Amino acid sequence: MNKSQFIQAVSKEADVSKSEAKSLVEAFERVVVSTVQTGEAITLTGFCKFARKDIAARPRRKGRNPFTGEEQWFEARPASKGVRITALKSFKDTVARRKAKRR
């Protein structure tokens, strides 16, 4: 499903016009992006979690080519930022049709 198909499905499910659904979806995208950019995580209970991930720097290091056995140097990697989107348990259970364990 692409974005326009998603907007059409939201429009039908929420019983609103396509233009209203499009503005809602785009507003959702803007809020998620701007919030995660600040470093704050967003958790949509029962659905997913959006979070920024800090990737540590890696120093230059010596290694070995597995094919030739020759030693070589691997370049350093600077610290960077990434994004992690995690599906939460109830979403995974619903999609996979697994029954939740009862305690």
C-alpha positions as YAML, in Angstrom:
chain: A
units: angstrom
residues:
- id: 1
  name: MET
  ca: [0.00, 0.00, 0.00]
- id: 2
  name: ASN
  ca: [1.43, 3.37, -0.97]
- id: 3
  name: LYS
  ca: [0.67, 6.75, 0.60]
- id: 4
  name: SER
  ca: [-2.29, 7.64, -1.63]
- id: 5
  name: GLN
  ca: [-3.87, 4.22, -1.05]
- id: 6
  name: PHE
  ca: [-3.31, 4.68, 2.69]
- id: 7
  name: ILE
  ca: [-4.99, 8.10, 2.60]
- id: 8
  name: GLN
  ca: [-7.93, 6.61, 0.73]
- id: 9
  name: ALA
  ca: [-8.25, 3.82, 3.33]
- id: 10
  name: VAL
  ca: [-8.10, 6.33, 6.21]
- id: 11
  name: SER
  ca: [-10.71, 8.45, 4.47]
- id: 12
  name: LYS
  ca: [-13.04, 5.48, 4.15]
- id: 13
  name: GLU
  ca: [-12.40, 4.16, 7.71]
- id: 14
  name: ALA
  ca: [-12.84, 7.57, 9.39]
- id: 15
  name: ASP
  ca: [-15.70, 8.59, 7.08]
- id: 16
  name: VAL
  ca: [-14.04, 11.87, 6.11]
- id: 17
  name: SER
  ca: [-13.13, 13.37, 2.74]
- id: 18
  name: LYS
  ca: [-9.87, 12.45, 1.04]
- id: 19
  name: SER
  ca: [-8.53, 15.98, 1.49]
- id: 20
  name: GLU
  ca: [-9.25, 15.86, 5.25]
- id: 21
  name: ALA
  ca: [-7.62, 12.43, 5.51]
- id: 22
  name: LYS
  ca: [-4.60, 13.68, 3.55]
- id: 23
  name: SER
  ca: [-4.14, 16.66, 5.89]
- id: 24
  name: LEU
  ca: [-4.44, 14.38, 8.93]
- id: 25
  name: VAL
  ca: [-1.86, 11.92, 7.60]
- id: 26
  name: GLU
  ca: [0.54, 14.73, 6.66]
- id: 27
  name: ALA
  ca: [0.06, 16.39, 10.07]
- id: 28
  name: PHE
  ca: [0.82, 13.05, 11.75]
- id: 29
  name: GLU
  ca: [4.03, 12.75, 9.69]
- id: 30
  name: ARG
  ca: [5.12, 16.31, 10.60]
- id: 31
  name: VAL
  ca: [4.49, 15.80, 14.31]
- id: 32
  name: VAL
  ca: [6.39, 12.48, 14.38]
- id: 33
  name: VAL
  ca: [9.37, 13.88, 12.46]
- id: 34
  name: SER
  ca: [9.66, 17.10, 14.48]
- id: 35
  name: THR
  ca: [9.29, 15.29, 17.82]
- id: 36
  name: VAL
  ca: [11.81, 12.54, 17.03]
- id: 37
  name: GLN
  ca: [14.26, 15.16, 15.68]
- id: 38
  name: THR
  ca: [14.36, 16.72, 19.15]
- id: 39
  name: GLY
  ca: [15.35, 13.36, 20.64]
- id: 40
  name: GLU
  ca: [12.00, 12.62, 22.27]
- id: 41
  name: ALA
  ca: [10.40, 9.23, 21.61]
- id: 42
  name: ILE
  ca: [6.76, 8.80, 20.61]
- id: 43
  name: THR
  ca: [4.94, 5.70, 21.81]
- id: 44
  name: LEU
  ca: [1.56, 4.92, 20.30]
- id: 45
  name: THR
  ca: [0.34, 2.42, 22.88]
- id: 46
  name: GLY
  ca: [-0.56, -0.89, 21.28]
- id: 47
  name: PHE
  ca: [0.91, 0.10, 17.92]
- id: 48
  name: CYS
  ca: [4.52, 1.29, 17.61]
- id: 49
  name: LYS
  ca: [7.30, 3.42, 19.03]
- id: 50
  name: PHE
  ca: [9.31, 6.04, 17.10]
- id: 51
  name: ALA
  ca: [12.69, 6.97, 18.59]
- id: 52
  name: ARG
  ca: [16.01, 8.53, 17.63]
- id: 53
  name: LYS
  ca: [18.98, 6.23, 18.04]
- id: 54
  name: ASP
  ca: [22.48, 7.49, 18.77]
- id: 55
  name: ILE
  ca: [25.10, 5.46, 16.88]
- id: 56
  name: ALA
  ca: [28.46, 5.46, 18.65]
- id: 57
  name: ALA
  ca: [31.68, 6.44, 16.94]
- id: 58
  name: ARG
  ca: [34.02, 3.63, 15.99]
- id: 59
  name: PRO
  ca: [37.81, 4.12, 15.95]
- id: 60
  name: ARG
  ca: [40.09, 3.04, 13.12]
- id: 61
  name: ARG
  ca: [40.97, -0.62, 13.60]
- id: 62
  name: LYS
  ca: [43.05, -3.40, 12.15]
- id: 63
  name: GLY
  ca: [41.33, -6.46, 10.71]
- id: 64
  name: ARG
  ca: [41.93, -9.39, 8.43]
- id: 65
  name: ASN
  ca: [40.54, -10.03, 4.94]
- id: 66
  name: PRO
  ca: [38.69, -13.36, 5.31]
- id: 67
  name: PHE
  ca: [39.42, -14.38, 1.71]
- id: 68
  name: THR
  ca: [43.15, -13.68, 1.49]
- id: 69
  name: GLY
  ca: [44.13, -13.59, 5.16]
- id: 70
  name: GLU
  ca: [45.88, -10.27, 4.56]
- id: 71
  name: GLU
  ca: [45.79, -7.68, 7.35]
- id: 72
  name: GLN
  ca: [44.08, -4.40, 6.54]
- id: 73
  name: TRP
  ca: [42.87, -1.23, 8.24]
- id: 74
  name: PHE
  ca: [39.19, -0.36, 8.57]
- id: 75
  name: GLU
  ca: [38.42, 3.35, 8.62]
- id: 76
  name: ALA
  ca: [36.95, 5.13, 11.61]
- id: 77
  name: ARG
  ca: [33.23, 5.85, 11.69]
- id: 78
  name: PRO
  ca: [32.03, 9.11, 13.25]
- id: 79
  name: ALA
  ca: [29.12, 9.21, 15.69]
- id: 80
  name: SER
  ca: [25.77, 9.67, 14.01]
- id: 81
  name: LYS
  ca: [22.03, 9.61, 14.58]
- id: 82
  name: GLY
  ca: [19.56, 7.04, 13.29]
- id: 83
  name: VAL
  ca: [15.87, 6.29, 13.65]
- id: 84
  name: ARG
  ca: [14.26, 3.23, 15.14]
- id: 85
  name: ILE
  ca: [10.61, 2.27, 14.67]
- id: 86
  name: THR
  ca: [9.56, -0.63, 16.88]
- id: 87
  name: ALA
  ca: [6.32, -2.56, 16.54]
- id: 88
  name: LEU
  ca: [4.79, -3.12, 19.97]
- id: 89
  name: LYS
  ca: [3.57, -6.43, 21.35]
- id: 90
  name: SER
  ca: [-0.18, -6.05, 20.88]
- id: 91
  name: PHE
  ca: [0.33, -4.98, 17.24]
- id: 92
  name: LYS
  ca: [2.61, -7.96, 16.60]
- id: 93
  name: ASP
  ca: [0.18, -10.31, 18.34]
- id: 94
  name: THR
  ca: [-2.74, -9.04, 16.27]
- id: 95
  name: VAL
  ca: [-0.87, -9.21, 12.96]
- id: 96
  name: ALA
  ca: [0.62, -12.63, 13.65]
- id: 97
  name: ARG
  ca: [-2.69, -13.84, 15.15]
- id: 98
  name: ARG
  ca: [-0.90, -15.09, 18.21]
- id: 99
  name: LYS
  ca: [-2.80, -15.51, 21.43]
- id: 100
  name: ALA
  ca: [-1.37, -13.56, 24.33]
- id: 101
  name: LYS
  ca: [-0.17, -15.73, 27.20]
- id: 102
  name: ARG
  ca: [-2.34, -15.49, 30.27]
- id: 103
  name: ARG
  ca: [-0.76, -15.25, 33.67]
...
